[in-house]
């Protein structure tokens, strides 16, 4: 059978047709770049267009002219990323056409050719396979060979736990792939991810952010370059590309530019693989997991019921990880040598659980190392895998979450990230509960001491009042009787306020309650036999702190004593009205009586009465207020005290 070959004109028509088809596909991709995965398809279409232009033997300037004309006709804004992808496609085609992907040779040309070949191989890995793990293994090998490094690794950013996870490496411990996690900002790798900047360090150990990882075997390397992997915009972090060199090495500008370009290729490849792997079922599962995390976060923030929170976490852990059982262990603060089982799902004894003597040492190991542990438990059929995640707070390891599985899952990375987030919630819940218990014990001790203090103060006041009352009854001179009785009334008013505060809120009370207690004491100690005084206390919601409560009790006692002794004297019946109201940021206390009123020419400032001097001192010095006495309409006297109320931030 004979084969026909196309003539020159047919070949030219074919390349022109390919160029037009590629341009048409590129314009369609521009229109759809807002759809999921659209940006990736757009850049791949631009690469195809660049290759088609190169195959048509056009110059790069002609390709840009075609693009600008197409953008103008389609009313689509020019995109620098598309121009860059077109250049890359053009370069890839020329590299393959001229056979520049050969290995060997020396000098700058060989280095540049090797980089172009490396970019081409990265592009092939990104488009030929959507298996993320296989693609990452190829990429680290290609980058290591291209830049002549001793080690290359890729960390991917896990949004669930907010950490960088080692996913592929050449030159480091392979057993740490999927296990090593770095928080953002920790180490040179974490700092590059947090700042979105390339960090090229010739002496890695001397860098302020250097962090030693003994388990991965990076002690033999001297120089390090960490390149952030970002997609679309710097804020869309994908991961970090790490380059290590055993000998001290200064990476030049061309090498850093290549690594930055390679990072863009890798980010696109990772995005393609992730979009492919995230099916509708996986997306629904992820949404369910995030909703569960949100629910747990709300519960941890809104309740101190530790048992209920841990039961929820153990149930959700078992259900979302499809485990046969899940357990949560806690190490009590008061007994660091013991582990106690706090929660388990399912709670019945039907679910198979390994021997505690086997599980507890694994839990201890995870808590000591601070790293999660996979362990196949020694048992008969069926086989059981144990995954232990330590619960670590800023102060200590508080416990661990244990998950029992029939087999190690294929998507172990996702499950590990989810369980890390669960362990954080459980650790916060345990820490909050312990802090609450400590605060509650401290509050109980303080309350007991304060109650005892109030009890002793009240007893001492009652004893002093009793001694003064006894002295008043046995006084030979009646002139001493009234001052002693007034002192007894003052002391018992203070004692009454101590009873009031110690029986309720120790920090504040209402003026109405203060007045009721003082009136009860005044009826016994101030009102003389044969005299009926009607005390009226107007309702008021005004609250005052304990410091002002004692002062107000003394003031009201002085005003009541003055009203009874001077206002209602030599009368069988009288009335005293006590009221308090708010006036802006101040409180106004008024005590009114219907007695004889103020004597003619009375000057409260020059008055030498002890009771008035006490009242004025209490008002001005303790309450920082003012005292006014005036005649009441219809007869009687009004004692008015105006004082500022404390703000919310002032101490009681």
Buried (B, 14 or more C-beta within 10 A) or exposed (E): EEEEEEEEEEEEEEBBEBBEEBBEBBBBBBEBBEEEBBBBBBBBBBBBBBBBBBBBEBEBEEBBEBBEEBBEEEEBEEBEBBBBBBBBBBBBBBBBEEEBBEEEEEEEEBBEBBBBBBBBBBBEBBBEBBBBBBBBBBBBBBBBBBBEBBBBBBBBBBEBBBBBBBBBBBBBBEEBBBBBBBEBEBBBBBBBBBEBEBBBBBEBEEBEBBBEBEEBBBEEBBBBBBBBBBBEEEEEBBBBBBBBBEEEBEBEEEBBEBBEBBBBBBBBBBBBBBEEEEEEEEEEBBEEBBEBBEEBBEBBEEEBEBEEBBBBBBBBBBEBBEBBBBBBBBBBBEEEEEBEBBBBBBEEEEBEBBEEEBBBEBBBBBBEEEBBBBBEBEEEEEEBBBBBBBBBBEEBBBBBBBBBBEEEBEEBBBBBBBBBBBBBBBBBBBBBBBEEBEEEEEEEEEEEEEEEEBEEBBEEBBEBBEEBBEBBEEBEEEEEBEBBBBBBBBBBBBBBBBBBBBEEEBEBBBBBBBBBBBBBBBEEBBBEEEBEBEBEBEEBEBBBBBBBBBBBBBBBBBBBBBBBBBBBEEBEEBBBBBBBBEEEEEBBBBBBBBBBBBEEEEEBEEEEEEBBEBBBEBBEEBBEBEBEBBEBEEEBBBBBBBBBBBEEEEEE
